[in-house]
Amino acid sequence: YYPCACTGLWPRAKHALISSFTARAGPDGHRVFSIPAVASPYAGAFGSLAWYPPRFGSKDAFRTGNYDLLAGIGTRFADEFLSPILRKFHL
């Protein structure tokens, strides 16, 4: 994760949200849509259906994928807003 060089709450929040769905590419580091960043939470959720009882179906895997994607977005927000505070305390 690359912290935003911008200042202000909304630009940093926008950066954290966009970083959840994009990746850096090329020598200049421009942003491109990242299919793996979006697909991997769902792939993991559908892959885990093999170990679940038969009463669980694709609806449950899709819901779990949504939760995983949302957790990834939350992690980006925590990286953006909490890392400067934690660095101040040398954590």
C-alpha positions as CSV (number, residue, x, y, z in Angstrom):
1,Y,0.0,0.0,0.0
2,Y,1.3,3.4,-1.0
3,P,0.1,6.2,1.4
4,C,-1.4,9.3,-0.2
5,A,0.9,12.3,-0.6
6,C,-2.2,14.5,-0.5
7,T,-3.7,16.2,2.6
8,G,-7.2,16.4,3.9
9,L,-9.7,13.8,4.9
10,W,-11.7,13.4,1.7
11,P,-8.7,13.1,-0.7
12,R,-7.1,10.6,1.6
13,A,-10.3,8.6,1.9
14,K,-10.8,8.6,-1.8
15,H,-7.2,7.4,-2.3
16,A,-7.8,4.5,0.2
17,L,-11.0,3.5,-1.5
18,I,-9.6,3.7,-5.0
19,S,-6.5,1.7,-3.9
20,S,-8.8,-1.2,-2.9
21,F,-9.7,-1.7,-6.6
22,T,-6.6,-0.6,-8.4
23,A,-3.0,-1.6,-8.8
24,R,0.1,0.4,-9.9
25,A,1.6,-0.5,-13.2
26,G,4.4,0.6,-15.5
27,P,7.5,2.5,-14.7
28,D,5.5,5.7,-13.8
29,G,3.2,3.8,-11.4
30,H,-0.1,4.8,-13.0
31,R,-3.2,3.1,-11.7
32,V,-5.1,0.3,-13.5
33,F,-8.1,-1.7,-12.5
34,S,-7.0,-4.8,-10.6
35,I,-9.1,-7.8,-11.4
36,P,-7.3,-10.0,-8.8
37,A,-8.0,-7.4,-6.1
38,V,-11.7,-7.7,-6.8
39,A,-12.0,-11.4,-7.7
40,S,-9.8,-12.9,-5.0
41,P,-12.2,-12.4,-2.1
42,Y,-14.9,-14.2,-4.1
43,A,-12.6,-16.9,-5.3
44,G,-11.5,-17.7,-1.7
45,A,-15.1,-17.7,-0.5
46,F,-16.3,-20.0,-3.3
47,G,-13.3,-22.2,-2.8
48,S,-14.1,-22.6,0.8
49,L,-17.6,-24.0,-0.1
50,A,-15.9,-27.4,-0.5
51,W,-15.4,-27.7,3.2
52,Y,-18.8,-26.3,4.2
53,P,-21.9,-28.6,4.8
54,P,-24.2,-29.0,1.9
55,R,-26.7,-26.5,3.3
56,F,-24.3,-23.6,2.4
57,G,-24.5,-22.5,-1.2
58,S,-23.4,-19.8,-3.6
59,K,-25.4,-17.1,-1.9
60,D,-23.3,-17.7,1.3
61,A,-20.1,-17.6,-0.7
62,F,-21.1,-14.4,-2.4
63,R,-21.9,-12.8,1.0
64,T,-18.6,-14.0,2.4
65,G,-16.8,-12.5,-0.6
66,N,-18.6,-9.2,0.0
67,Y,-17.5,-9.2,3.6
68,D,-13.9,-10.0,2.6
69,L,-13.8,-7.2,0.0
70,L,-15.2,-4.8,2.6
71,A,-12.6,-5.9,5.1
72,G,-9.9,-5.2,2.5
73,I,-11.3,-1.7,2.1
74,G,-11.3,-1.2,5.8
75,T,-7.6,-2.3,5.9
76,R,-6.7,0.3,3.3
77,F,-8.5,3.0,5.4
78,A,-6.6,1.8,8.5
79,D,-3.3,1.9,6.6
80,E,-4.0,5.4,5.4
81,F,-5.2,6.9,8.6
82,L,-3.7,4.9,11.4
83,S,-0.1,4.3,10.1
84,P,1.0,7.9,10.7
85,I,-0.3,7.7,14.3
86,L,1.4,4.4,14.9
87,R,4.7,5.6,13.4
88,K,4.6,8.5,15.9
89,F,4.6,6.0,18.7
90,H,7.2,3.8,17.0
91,L,4.8,0.8,16.6
